[in-house]
Amino acid sequence: MSTQAMRRAVATARDDLARLGARAALGWRARLAERRFPGSAEKWLDGFMTGTPPTRDDYAALFRYFISGFMVRRSRLGAHADYAGMGSYNGPAMDRLEGFSRIAPLAAAWLHGGRPRQMAMSDGATVDLVDMLRAGIHAGTHPASPEYWGDIRHWSQAIVEAADIALSLWLTREQLWEGLPDGDRERIGRWLIQVNGKRIPDNNWHLFVAQVNAVLAALGMPHDAEALARHYQRSKAFYRGQGWFRDGEREDEPGYDYYNAWGFHYHLQWLRRIDPALDAAFIDQAGREFVAVYRHFIGPAGLPMLGRSACYRMAAPVPLILAQHAGDRPIPPGEARRSLDVVWSYFIRHGAVRQGTVTQGYLATDARLLEDYSGPASCLWSLRSLVAAFAVPDRDAFWQAEPAPLPVEKGDYRLPVGPTGWTVVGDHATGSVAIETGATASPSLEGSARADRLLDPFRRKPRRPKNIQAKYYRRRYDSTSPYGLGELSDP
């Protein structure tokens, strides 16, 4: 071995050892933090367990539940949180950043909707949500801070998280941003603007860069208007009609899944609000056409889940919530509210919410459904439906109207799903919904090898089964038997 090769090997071994130490430390801290989550807080989920529609007070309790989950795991300066679970290939530092960045929009939306900044915890302590956000963002964007999120590099997961940090700042521009000293604003802006000029996956990631620049522009900070336009137009190039986007243009890869709901339309609708002049006619039309059929995907007996990132499942109602608050309200407020109610009630009743967070699976934690880019806090993207809901003031019709029946609660249906080649099928008698893909086989989920399960904590990257065939190419995806896992019924 040459001297140079030996030096590279030593450096790699040193990096691996440091990474292993960081992962072990994160796991130890996370387990301790999880033990601190008060068992009494589980009562805040009671309103979703009864079978009756949850009230606004029940949602306030759910908000308090997740904020409590964050606070027991929060790092000393507040820029990270130590959630327990299977780590991602992005490494412990990024997993800890996601612990903050994926809860921040929830707190920001709560404040944006005009709700109190003070939140009482179960131990009697009070959390100031504005201070919580300010502290985390200050520590995370300050290069001299021990909790600095680091410079943003090519392909970095920080580009994804920067979009959520930016959205949080825009949502709290009155409560947080406008009170910051100029130096703090400039430092935060310098960290965010690093998303520009970086190599990224050629898919929904373009919307993250566009959103960061749109927020910077809206806040009067230096931004790159050309990058905003270029990344937005690239994401628009994935549009295939009737509200549906392929997640990238590689025809040899699966193209359609729920990223249309919690990725494309989520970010497009925020861009529509952040920059009302940005292609408003297209965004509005695509949103209307999407929800016209997508509203049939949601029922009281779960979701016809397919595709990757199944652990984001509670974000499924996002397009209906944001659409009902658009100018012409293509979805009645009562139906949008009902979609939120049934999704959160179903998953809470089935144990997908535990100890102040959400599980790394569909119901329970399940490595067969967890991509290797997902870490312990990644699944908090499930909160995106709550972000969309809490951004709406309590006085709005979304919160005031009586919940209205979903399509499957009114009758049976079989509908073609735009350019996907799917058919969505609703069974009124059972409340279940299915997607028929046109495939002829029904491949099963493959489990991890025992050696991989044992060695993954010591590896640089986890080795989880990709299960592409089972996630995208089964003949039928039924809400009562997601991914063919077996019949599910209410506990």
Stockholm file with secondary structure:
# STOCKHOLM 1.0

chainA/1-491         MSTQAMRRAVATARDDLARLGARAALGWRARLAERRFPGSAEKWLDGFMTGTPPTRDDYAALFRYFISGFMVRRSRLGAHADYAGMGSYNGPAMDRLEGFSRIAPLAAAWLHGGRPRQMAMSDGATVDLVDMLRAGIHAGTHPASPEYWGDIRHWSQAIVEAADIALSLWLTREQLWEGLPDGDRERIGRWLIQVNGKRIPDNNWHLFVAQVNAVLAALGMPHDAEALARHYQRSKAFYRGQGWFRDGEREDEPGYDYYNAWGFHYHLQWLRRIDPALDAAFIDQAGREFVAVYRHFIGPAGLPMLGRSACYRMAAPVPLILAQHAGDRPIPPGEARRSLDVVWSYFIRHGAVRQGTVTQGYLATDARLLEDYSGPASCLWSLRSLVAAFAVPDRDAFWQAEPAPLPVEKGDYRLPVGPTGWTVVGDHATGSVAIETGATASPSLEGSARADRLLDPFRRKPRRPKNIQAKYYRRRYDSTSPYGLGELSDP
#=GR chainA/1-491 SS CCHHHHHHHHHHHHHHHHHHHHHHHHHHHHHHHHHHSCGGGGGGGGGGSSSSCCCHHHHHHHHHHHHHHHHHHBCSSSSCBCCCSCCCTTCHHHHHHHHHHTTHHHHHHHHHTTCCSEEECTTSCEEEHHHHHHHHHHHHHCTTSTTCCCCCCTTCTHHHHHHHHHHHHHHTTTTTGGGSCHHHHHHHHHHHGGGTTCCCCSSTHHHHHHHHHHHHHHTTCCCCHHHHHHHHHHHHTTEEETTEECSSSCTTSCCCSTHIIIIIIHHHHHHHHHCTTSSHHHHHHHHHHHHHHHGGGCBTTBCCCCSSCGGGGGGTTHHHHHHHTSTTCSSCHHHHHHHHHHHHHHHHHTTCEETTEECSBSSSBCGGGCCTTCCTTGGGGGGHHHHHHHTSCTTSHHHHSCCCCCGGGTCCEEEEEGGGTEEEEEETTTTEEEEECSCSCCCCCCCCCHHHHHHGGGSSSCCCCCCHHHHHCCSEEETTBGGGCCCCCCC
#=GC SS_cons         CCHHHHHHHHHHHHHHHHHHHHHHHHHHHHHHHHHHSCGGGGGGGGGGSSSSCCCHHHHHHHHHHHHHHHHHHBCSSSSCBCCCSCCCTTCHHHHHHHHHHTTHHHHHHHHHTTCCSEEECTTSCEEEHHHHHHHHHHHHHCTTSTTCCCCCCTTCTHHHHHHHHHHHHHHTTTTTGGGSCHHHHHHHHHHHGGGTTCCCCSSTHHHHHHHHHHHHHHTTCCCCHHHHHHHHHHHHTTEEETTEECSSSCTTSCCCSTHIIIIIIHHHHHHHHHCTTSSHHHHHHHHHHHHHHHGGGCBTTBCCCCSSCGGGGGGTTHHHHHHHTSTTCSSCHHHHHHHHHHHHHHHHHTTCEETTEECSBSSSBCGGGCCTTCCTTGGGGGGHHHHHHHTSCTTSHHHHSCCCCCGGGTCCEEEEEGGGTEEEEEETTTTEEEEECSCSCCCCCCCCCHHHHHHGGGSSSCCCCCCHHHHHCCSEEETTBGGGCCCCCCC
//
